[in-house]
């Protein structure tokens, strides 16, 4: 058996920041919970890379209830359909950026096929 005297650099974990930096997010979420207590319960993701969060809903009708309650314009909603489809929009609430997503969007087999956008090399769902 041979051994190596090779040394490896020490692993230094990146600084994840502090929870206090997320205080605006938590304050916004508490306000959302109080103001919109009767809306469908979302799955919430708080990002550690900045003061942002995502409100994920499992049905398009739940997404629509939240969108209406938050006063977000229908024109801001995008249909995202790379392999499955969901609705997405973003805005700010109490100064904190967030995304609102609604999953479970039913697509017909024809809608699910990638389509070439005329006059472009882009592919749309």
N, C-alpha and C positions, 0 to 999 in steps of 0.2 A: 504494500500500500504506500502510495506517495502522498505527501501533503504539500500544500502550497503556502508560501509565505506572503502571497499576494494580499494586499489590504484593500478593502472597499471603502468608499467614502461613507461617512455616517449619513443615515437617512434623516432628513429634517422635514417634518410635516409642515405643509403650508399653513399659514395663520388663517383660521376660518372666520376671524372677526369675532364680535361679541354679540350676545343676545340683545343687549341694549340698542344696538344698531337697527334691530328689527322692531323696536317699540312702535314706530308709526304704523307698521303693518298690523301688529296685534291690536292697536287702538282702533284701526279701521275695521278689522274683523269683529271686534266687540260691538262696534257701532252697527255694522251690518246685521249681526245676530239680533240686536235689540230692535232695530228699525224694521227688519224684514222677517220677523219671527215666524210668520205664517207661510212663508214660501217653502217650496220643497228643499229638503236637506241636501246640501252639496258636499262634494268631496273637495277639500281645500288643500292646495299645495303652496307652501311658503318657500320662496327661493332664498338660498343663502348667499347668492351673488349680488343681491341688492334688495332694496325695499320694494319687492313686488310679490304678488300672489296670483293664484289661478283658482277660479271657481269652476269646478267641473260638475256637470249635471248629466245624468244617465239617460235622459229622454229629451227630445226636441221640445215637447210641451213645457217641461221644467225650465229649459233654457229660455223659452219665450216668456214665461212668468217672471223670471229674474230680469230679462232684458227690459220688459215693460216697466217693472217696478223701479229699475235704475234709470229709466228714461233714456235708454240708449237707442239711437236711430236705427231703423231697419236697414238703411243704406250702408251702415258700418259692418253688417254681418257678412261674413264670407263662408262659403261652403268649401271645406277642406276635404279632398277625397283622393288621397294617394293610394290607399288599399282598402280602408274603411272610411266612412264619411262622418264628419262632425261639423257643427256650426261654431264659428269663432268671431269674437269681437273683443276690442280692448278699450279701456277708458281709465279714468282716475276717480278714486273715491276717497274723500278726505285727504287729497293730496298724494295718494299712493296709487301707483300704476297697477292695474290688474287685467287679467284676461278672463273672459267668460266663455266657456265652451259647453256645447251641448252634443252629447254623443248618441248613438243609436239611430242615426238618420237613415231611413230606408231608401235604398236606391234600386231602380229597376235594373235588370241585367244590361240593358242598353246604356243607361246612365253610368254604370260602373265601368264600361269599356273606355280606355283612353281614347281621346279624340284629338286630332290635329287641328289647331286653330288656323283658320284660313289666313293666308298671307304671312305666316309666321312659322318658325321652326319649333314653337312652343307646343307642349301637349297639355290639354285641359282634361279634367275628369268630367 
